[in-house]
Amino acid sequence: MGWLAAFVAVASCNGPLDVSKRRLAGDETVRLCEAYANQVVLVVNTASKCGYTEQYEGLESLYDQRRDEGLVVLGFPSNDFGGQEPGTEASVAKFCRLTYGVQFPMFEKTATAEGTQDPLYQALAASAGRYPQWNFHKYLIGRDGQVIRDFPSATRPDDPELTKAIEAALAE
């Protein structure tokens, strides 16, 4: 990373992504605001045993189709809702890779429900005005690192309203 890119990345660390998270089933810790500076970010709390689990396929498709334009999908497995992510991080990673071909970045299991002490989800909820009510809640964050809006679990990755919001964010 050049000095200008590094300066911009540090300067843009003023929103909910100003946290560090460990990669799923790994040792590497990533400061999200630096790693995804100047990108449009879709943050999703995921679960492998949920009625919405098939959204992994749509999220991967969205990431694959739009990543060259600057979109990144970030997955955060959570066992908060219905105990639907009970496995180890290694089993979650294997499931996502083998079942849905997930290549978008996935991070450590994270508490996402209201009342949790996770700084990422506290900041997302404070910005959007609500915590996830279930798995696969989506927060759209603009290139400036600020939450644009959130989408409930039932909003599929190919939903026209979500697609339109992503396109507008990518155009900025």
VOBA-1610 file (N, C-alpha, C; in pm, whole numbers, padded with zeros to 5 digits, always signed):
BEGIN
Met+00085-00117+00000Met+00000+00000+00000Met+00089+00122+00000Gly+00068+00213-00095Gly+00145+00336-00102Gly+00111+00430+00013Trp+00191+00533+00031Trp+00170+00624+00144Trp+00037+00697+00134Leu-00005+00735+00011Leu-00132+00805-00004Leu-00249+00714+00029Ala-00244+00590-00021Ala-00350+00494+00008Ala-00355+00465+00159Ala-00239+00454+00221Ala-00235+00429+00365Ala-00294+00547+00442Phe-00263+00669+00397Phe-00318+00788+00462Phe-00470+00793+00448Val-00520+00766+00329Val-00665+00767+00306Val-00732+00659+00390Ala-00671+00540+00398Ala-00729+00431+00476Ala-00740+00470+00623Val-00635+00528+00679Val-00636+00567+00819Val-00734+00682+00840Ala-00738+00777+00746Ala-00826+00892+00759Ala-00973+00850+00753Ser-01004+00742+00682Ser-01143+00701+00669Ser-01189+00609+00783Cys-01105+00587+00881Cys-01140+00500+00994Cys-01218+00578+01098Asn-01340+00616+01062Asn-01420+00694+01156Asn-01563+00644+01166Gly-01590+00527+01115Gly-01725+00472+01118Gly-01729+00339+01188Pro-01836+00265+01166Pro-01853+00137+01236Pro-01747+00032+01203Leu-01678+00048+01090Leu-01576-00050+01053Leu-01442-00023+01121Asp-01439+00071+01213Asp-01316+00101+01286Asp-01296+00000+01400Val-01287-00127+01361Val-01266-00238+01453Val-01172-00339+01387Ser-01116-00424+01466Ser-01034-00535+01414Ser-01108-00665+01440Lys-01105-00752+01340Lys-01170-00883+01350Lys-01075-00988+01295Arg-01086-01107+01353Arg-01004-01219+01309Arg-01076-01291+01195Arg-00998-01332+01095Arg-01055-01409+00985Arg-01111-01541+01038Leu-01218-01589+00976Leu-01284-01711+01019Leu-01186-01828+01020Ala-01181-01896+01133Ala-01096-02015+01152Ala-00949-01987+01123Gly-00907-01863+01143Gly-00769-01826+01116Gly-00709-01747+01230Asp-00584-01707+01209Asp-00512-01629+01310Asp-00498-01482+01271Glu-00515-01452+01142Glu-00496-01315+01094Glu-00606-01223+01144Thr-00566-01110+01201Thr-00660-01007+01244Thr-00656-00894+01143Val-00774-00844+01108Val-00787-00742+01005Val-00854-00619+01065Arg-00795-00503+01045Arg-00863-00378+01081Arg-00953-00345+00962Leu-01081-00361+00981Leu-01176-00355+00871Leu-01174-00222+00795Cys-01165-00112+00867Cys-01168+00018+00798Cys-01047+00039+00708Glu-00935-00020+00742Glu-00816-00008+00656Glu-00823-00107+00540Ala-00862-00230+00569Ala-00865-00333+00466Ala-00969-00303+00358Tyr-01079-00238+00395Tyr-01187-00216+00299Tyr-01214-00067+00276Ala-01110+00015+00295Ala-01122+00159+00272Ala-01163+00186+00127Asn-01249+00283+00111Asn-01295+00329-00021Asn-01373+00223-00097Gln-01425+00124-00028Gln-01510+00024-00090Gln-01651+00037-00035Val-01746-00013-00109Val-01883-00027-00060Val-01888-00163+00008Val-01937-00166+00131Val-01932-00287+00212Val-02074-00330+00250Leu-02102-00459+00231Leu-02227-00517+00277Leu-02192-00613+00390Val-02230-00577+00513Val-02202-00657+00631Val-02324-00745+00658Val-02302-00875+00675Val-02412-00970+00694Val-02381-01064+00810Asn-02476-01079+00903Asn-02462-01181+01006Asn-02520-01311+00950Thr-02442-01415+00951Thr-02478-01539+00883Thr-02499-01654+00980Ala-02563-01760+00930Ala-02582-01883+01007Ala-02602-01998+00910Ser-02544-02111+00940Ser-02544-02227+00851Ser-02670-02312+00858Lys-02748-02296+00963Lys-02865-02382+00982Lys-02993-02299+00992Cys-03006-02202+00904Cys-03115-02105+00908Cys-03198-02118+00780Gly-03322-02079+00787Gly-03406-02078+00668Gly-03355-01983+00561Tyr-03273-01889+00599Tyr-03216-01793+00503Tyr-03076-01833+00455Thr-03028-01949+00497Thr-02892-01991+00464Thr-02865-01994+00313Glu-02968-02021+00233Glu-02947-02022+00088Glu-02906-01884+00035Gln-02918-01780+00117Gln-02873-01647+00076Gln-02722-01642+00055Tyr-02649-01738+00112Tyr-02504-01745+00085Tyr-02479-01745-00066Glu-02559-01820-00140Glu-02542-01828-00285Glu-02558-01691-00349Gly-02662-01619-00313Gly-02686-01486-00368Gly-02581-01386-00325Leu-02535-01396-00201Leu-02430-01305-00154Leu-02300-01329-00230Glu-02267-01456-00253Glu-02146-01488-00329Glu-02159-01437-00473Ser-02276-01454-00533Ser-02299-01406-00669Ser-02285-01254-00675Leu-02344-01185-00579Leu-02335-01039-00573Leu-02190-00995-00560Tyr-02117-01059-00472Tyr-01975-01028-00451Tyr-01896-01053-00580Asp-01920-01166-00642Asp-01848-01201-00764Asp-01877-01102-00877Gln-02000-01061-00891Gln-02041-00971-01000Gln-01996-00828-00977Arg-01986-00784-00853Arg-01964-00642-00823Arg-01830-00608-00758Arg-01749-00708-00726Arg-01626-00676-00653Arg-01530-00590-00733Asp-01526-00606-00865Asp-01437-00523-00947Asp-01482-00377-00950Glu-01608-00353-00913Glu-01660-00216-00905Glu-01637-00155-00767Gly-01593-00239-00672Gly-01564-00188-00538Gly-01656-00237-00429Leu-01737-00341-00455Leu-01822-00397-00351Leu-01753-00514-00283Val-01763-00519-00152Val-01717-00635-00077Val-01828-00676+00019Val-01849-00805+00029Val-01944-00862+00125Val-01860-00918+00240Leu-01897-00884+00363Leu-01828-00935+00481Leu-01927-01017+00562Gly-01895-01145+00585Gly-01982-01233+00661Gly-01933-01251+00804Phe-02028-01247+00898Phe-01999-01265+01040Phe-02092-01372+01096Pro-02046-01497+01100Pro-02130-01604+01156Pro-02170-01569+01299Ser-02295-01599+01331Ser-02346-01569+01464Ser-02440-01681+01510Asn-02430-01714+01636Asn-02516-01817+01693Asn-02625-01753+01781Asp-02650-01624+01763Asp-02742-01551+01849Asp-02889-01584+01828Phe-02927-01621+01709Phe-03068-01637+01677Phe-03101-01784+01652Gly-03170-01844+01745Gly-03212-01982+01730Gly-03100-02084+01739Gly-02982-02043+01783Gly-02869-02136+01792Gly-02837-02198+01658Gln-02847-02120+01550Gln-02836-02174+01415Gln-02695-02170+01357Glu-02597-02138+01441Glu-02457-02148+01400Glu-02377-02209+01514Pro-02409-02337+01548Pro-02351-02398+01667Pro-02210-02454+01649Gly-02167-02472+01527Gly-02040-02540+01502Gly-01918-02457+01531Thr-01804-02521+01515Thr-01676-02452+01530Thr-01655-02361+01409Glu-01562-02269+01422Glu-01530-02183+01309Glu-01480-02265+01191Ala-01402-02369+01218Ala-01351-02454+01109Ala-01467-02522+01036Ser-01567-02570+01108Ser-01681-02635+01041Ser-01765-02534+00964Val-01777-02412+01016Val-01850-02307+00944Val-01779-02274+00814Ala-01648-02255+00820Ala-01570-02223+00700Ala-01582-02333+00596Lys-01572-02457+00640Lys-01583-02570+00548Lys-01722-02575+00484Phe-01826-02558+00563Phe-01963-02558+00512Phe-01981-02449+00406Cys-01938-02328+00436Cys-01955-02216+00344Cys-01881-02240+00212Arg-01760-02289+00221Arg-01678-02315+00103Arg-01735-02427+00018Leu-01764-02540+00083Leu-01805-02660+00009Leu-01950-02655-00038Thr-02039-02598+00042Thr-02180-02598+00008Thr-02217-02483-00085Tyr-02160-02365-00061Tyr-02199-02247-00137Tyr-02085-02181-00213Gly-01965-02236-00207Gly-01852-02179-00279Gly-01817-02038-00234Val-01838-02009-00107Val-01817-01874-00055Val-01669-01835-00066Gln-01647-01723-00132Gln-01513-01665-00144Gln-01506-01527-00078Phe-01623-01466-00051Phe-01618-01335+00012Phe-01562-01350+00153Pro-01502-01244+00208Pro-01438-01253+00339Pro-01536-01288+00450Met-01496-01387+00529Met-01573-01429+00646Met-01484-01409+00769Phe-01548-01369+00877Phe-01474-01339+00999Phe-01523-01422+01117Glu-01456-01407+01228Glu-01484-01484+01348Glu-01632-01480+01386Lys-01674-01585+01457Lys-01811-01585+01509Lys-01827-01461+01597Thr-01938-01391+01576Thr-01958-01261+01637Thr-02098-01251+01696Ala-02106-01197+01815Ala-02237-01170+01875Ala-02297-01049+01803Thr-02421-01063+01757Thr-02483-00957+01676Thr-02615-00905+01733Ala-02673-00974+01829Ala-02803-00937+01883Ala-02794-00815+01974Glu-02905-00747+01990Glu-02911-00633+02081Glu-02869-00677+02220Gly-02791-00594+02287Gly-02742-00627+02419Gly-02604-00690+02418Thr-02553-00720+02299Thr-02417-00775+02291Thr-02317-00663+02312Gln-02198-00701+02341Gln-02094-00603+02362Gln-01998-00593+02243Asp-02036-00652+02130Asp-01947-00647+02015Asp-01946-00504+01958Pro-01829-00440+01951Pro-01821-00302+01904Pro-01871-00282+01760Leu-01847-00379+01673Leu-01893-00365+01534Leu-02045-00355+01530Tyr-02113-00448+01592Tyr-02259-00449+01585Tyr-02322-00339+01670Gln-02256-00295+01775Gln-02304-00178+01849Gln-02302-00055+01758Ala-02190-00038+01685Ala-02176+00078+01597Ala-02272+00071+01477Leu-02287-00048+01419Leu-02380-00064+01307Leu-02522-00031+01351Ala-02564-00084+01464Ala-02699-00061+01514Ala-02720+00086+01550Ala-02619+00149+01609Ala-02632+00290+01644Ala-02648+00375+01518Ser-02576+00341+01412Ser-02584+00416+01287Ser-02714+00391+01212Ala-02759+00266+01209Ala-02877+00229+01132Ala-03007+00245+01210Gly-02996+00246+01343Gly-03115+00259+01424Gly-03177+00127+01466Arg-03114+00014+01430Arg-03165-00114+01477Arg-03059-00223+01467Tyr-03073-00317+01558Tyr-02991-00437+01559Tyr-03056-00541+01469Pro-02980-00642+01427Pro-03043-00753+01355Pro-03149-00817+01444Gln-03258-00859+01380Gln-03363-00932+01451Gln-03351-01081+01425Trp-03268-01118+01325Trp-03248-01257+01289Trp-03121-01266+01205Asn-03089-01386+01160Asn-02972-01409+01075Asn-02992-01347+00937Phe-02882-01310+00874Phe-02878-01255+00739Phe-02935-01114+00729His-02924-01039+00838His-02953-00895+00836His-02835-00829+00764Lys-02863-00726+00685Lys-02760-00665+00602Lys-02746-00517+00632Tyr-02621-00472+00645Tyr-02591-00330+00660Tyr-02508-00288+00539Leu-02553-00185+00469Leu-02480-00132+00353Leu-02403-00009+00398Ile-02272-00012+00374Ile-02182+00096+00415Ile-02119+00156+00290Gly-02120+00289+00282Gly-02066+00359+00167Gly-01914+00367+00170Arg-01860+00419+00062Arg-01714+00433+00049Arg-01655+00521+00159Asp-01738+00608+00218Asp-01692+00696+00325Asp-01691+00628+00462Gly-01729+00500+00466Gly-01727+00425+00590Gly-01852+00440+00676Gln-01953+00510+00625Gln-02075+00534+00702Gln-02189+00444+00653Val-02275+00403+00746Val-02390+00320+00711Val-02486+00400+00625Ile-02523+00341+00511Ile-02622+00402+00423Ile-02761+00361+00468Arg-02780+00232+00490Arg-02906+00179+00540Arg-02890+00032+00571Asp-02991-00025+00631Asp-02988-00168+00661Asp-03109-00235+00598Phe-03098-00367+00585Phe-03201-00447+00520Phe-03229-00569+00608Pro-03356-00598+00632Pro-03388-00714+00717Pro-03352-00846+00651Ser-03355-00950+00731Ser-03315-01083+00687Ser-03387-01132+00563Ala-03514-01103+00550Ala-03593-01151+00437Ala-03554-01086+00304Thr-03477-00977+00310Thr-03431-00911+00187Thr-03322-00997+00124Arg-03354-01052+00009Arg-03260-01140-00061Arg-03149-01055-00126Pro-03032-01114-00149Pro-02923-01039-00212Pro-02956-00984-00350Asp-03052-01044-00420Asp-03090-00993-00553Asp-03216-00907-00549Asp-03260-00868-00430Asp-03378-00783-00416Asp-03353-00650-00488Pro-03450-00603-00568Pro-03430-00479-00643Pro-03396-00358-00556Glu-03454-00349-00437Glu-03426-00236-00349Glu-03281-00238-00301Leu-03232-00355-00264Leu-03092-00370-00222Leu-03000-00344-00340Thr-03032-00402-00455Thr-02950-00383-00574Thr-02939-00235-00611Lys-03051-00166-00604Lys-03052-00023-00638Lys-02966+00058-00539Ala-02974+00025-00411Ala-02893+00094-00310Ala-02744+00067-00333Ile-02709-00057-00366Ile-02569-00090-00393Ile-02519-00014-00517Glu-02598-00015-00622Glu-02559+00056-00744Glu-02537+00204-00718Ala-02626+00267-00641Ala-02611+00409-00608Ala-02482+00432-00528Ala-02454+00344-00432Ala-02333+00358-00350Ala-02207+00339-00435Leu-02210+00246-00528Leu-02095+00223-00615Leu-02071+00340-00710Ala-02177+00411-00745Ala-02167+00524-00840Ala-02109+00649-00773Glu-02111+00653-00640Glu-02059+00773-00570Glu-01909+00779-00570
//
